[in-house]
Amino acid sequence: MTVLVDTSVWSLAFRRSTPQAHWAPYIYRLATLLDDVTAAIIGPVRQELLSGIRDPAQFSRLRDRLAALSDTPINSEDYIAAAEHSNTCRRHGLQGSSIDFLICAVAIRYHWPVLTTDTDFVGYAQHLPLTLDIYPA
């Protein structure tokens, strides 16, 4: 099954220099998804990952590593659904980023779970038909 991977997990695997023990389940899961060719990414997540990298060589390495993955297509309906998801969550006292809700919209449309370390997604999943892949405590 394909899993849409959030920026937080990609960042743990590819941008952090000092691994932490509690990251291991996420990194292991991402490695498994990559081996199985079932990890999905969307363009805005790719942009978040590549943004803010000061060292051009590090930017190039990460860009090249991600080049093997095609961006999952995003359409107008996904942006509309993302806005609806944002409004739904806001009515329940939850706020999130536009990219978070775009991730939700794409994952819901494709019926894919989301792999994330971002606890905001746990709240979103309480109000949206969203599935999380794993969420270790």
C-alpha positions as CSV (number, residue, x, y, z in Angstrom):
1,M,0.0,0.0,0.0
2,T,1.3,3.5,-0.9
3,V,1.9,5.8,2.0
4,L,2.1,9.6,1.7
5,V,5.1,10.7,3.7
6,D,5.0,14.1,5.5
7,T,7.9,16.5,5.5
8,S,8.7,15.7,9.1
9,V,9.7,12.1,8.3
10,W,11.7,13.0,5.2
11,S,13.5,15.6,7.3
12,L,14.4,13.1,10.0
13,A,15.9,10.7,7.4
14,F,17.7,13.2,5.1
15,R,18.3,16.5,6.9
16,R,19.1,15.7,10.5
17,S,22.7,14.9,11.3
18,T,22.3,13.4,14.8
19,P,19.7,10.6,14.9
20,Q,17.6,10.2,18.0
21,A,16.5,6.8,19.2
22,H,12.8,7.8,19.1
23,W,13.1,8.5,15.4
24,A,14.0,5.0,14.6
25,P,10.5,3.7,13.9
26,Y,9.9,6.5,11.4
27,I,13.2,6.1,9.7
28,Y,12.8,2.3,9.5
29,R,9.3,2.7,8.1
30,L,10.4,5.2,5.5
31,A,13.3,2.9,4.5
32,T,10.8,0.0,4.1
33,L,8.5,2.2,2.0
34,L,11.3,3.3,-0.2
35,D,12.5,-0.3,-0.7
36,D,9.0,-1.4,-1.6
37,V,8.6,1.7,-3.8
38,T,5.4,2.6,-1.9
39,A,6.5,6.0,-0.5
40,A,4.7,9.0,-2.0
41,I,5.6,12.6,-2.0
42,I,3.8,15.8,-3.2
43,G,5.6,18.8,-4.7
44,P,4.9,21.1,-1.7
45,V,6.6,18.6,0.6
46,R,9.6,18.4,-1.7
47,Q,9.8,22.2,-1.6
48,E,9.6,22.3,2.2
49,L,12.4,19.7,2.4
50,L,14.7,21.7,0.0
51,S,13.9,25.1,1.5
52,G,16.3,26.6,4.0
53,I,19.3,24.5,3.1
54,R,22.2,26.9,3.3
55,D,24.9,24.6,1.9
56,P,24.5,24.3,-1.9
57,A,26.2,20.9,-1.9
58,Q,23.8,19.6,0.7
59,F,20.9,21.0,-1.3
60,S,22.2,19.2,-4.4
61,R,22.6,15.9,-2.6
62,L,19.1,16.0,-1.2
63,R,17.6,17.2,-4.5
64,D,19.3,14.3,-6.2
65,R,18.2,11.7,-3.7
66,L,14.6,12.8,-4.0
67,A,14.8,12.8,-7.8
68,A,14.0,9.1,-7.9
69,L,10.5,9.9,-6.6
70,S,7.8,11.4,-8.8
71,D,5.5,13.9,-7.3
72,T,2.0,12.7,-6.8
73,P,-0.3,14.8,-8.9
74,I,-2.3,17.5,-7.2
75,N,-5.5,18.9,-8.8
76,S,-7.8,21.8,-8.2
77,E,-10.2,19.6,-6.2
78,D,-7.4,18.8,-3.8
79,Y,-6.9,22.5,-3.1
80,I,-10.6,22.9,-2.5
81,A,-10.7,19.8,-0.3
82,A,-7.7,21.2,1.7
83,A,-9.6,24.4,2.3
84,E,-12.6,22.4,3.4
85,H,-10.5,20.3,5.7
86,S,-8.9,23.4,7.2
87,N,-12.4,24.9,7.8
88,T,-13.6,21.7,9.4
89,C,-10.6,21.4,11.7
90,R,-10.8,25.1,12.6
91,R,-14.4,24.7,13.7
92,H,-13.1,22.1,16.1
93,G,-10.4,24.4,17.4
94,L,-7.5,23.0,15.3
95,Q,-5.3,25.0,13.1
96,G,-2.8,23.8,10.7
97,S,-0.7,24.9,7.7
98,S,-2.0,24.9,4.1
99,I,0.5,22.2,3.3
100,D,-0.7,20.0,6.1
101,F,-4.3,20.2,4.8
102,L,-3.1,19.6,1.2
103,I,-1.4,16.5,2.5
104,C,-4.7,15.4,4.1
105,A,-6.6,16.1,0.9
106,V,-4.3,14.1,-1.3
107,A,-4.1,11.3,1.2
108,I,-7.9,11.1,1.5
109,R,-8.5,11.2,-2.2
110,Y,-6.1,8.4,-2.9
111,H,-7.1,6.5,0.3
112,W,-3.5,6.5,1.5
113,P,-2.3,6.7,5.1
114,V,0.1,9.5,6.1
115,L,3.4,8.8,7.8
116,T,4.3,11.8,10.0
117,T,5.9,12.7,13.3
118,D,3.7,15.8,13.5
119,T,1.1,15.3,16.3
120,D,-1.2,17.8,14.6
121,F,-2.2,15.1,12.2
122,V,-3.6,13.0,15.1
123,G,-6.0,15.9,15.7
124,Y,-6.9,16.2,12.0
125,A,-7.6,12.5,11.9
126,Q,-10.2,12.9,14.6
127,H,-12.3,15.1,12.3
128,L,-11.3,14.0,8.8
129,P,-11.4,10.6,7.1
130,L,-7.6,10.5,7.4
131,T,-5.5,7.4,8.3
132,L,-2.1,7.6,9.9
133,D,0.4,4.9,9.0
134,I,2.2,4.7,12.3
135,Y,2.4,7.0,15.3
136,P,4.8,5.7,17.9
137,A,4.3,7.2,21.4
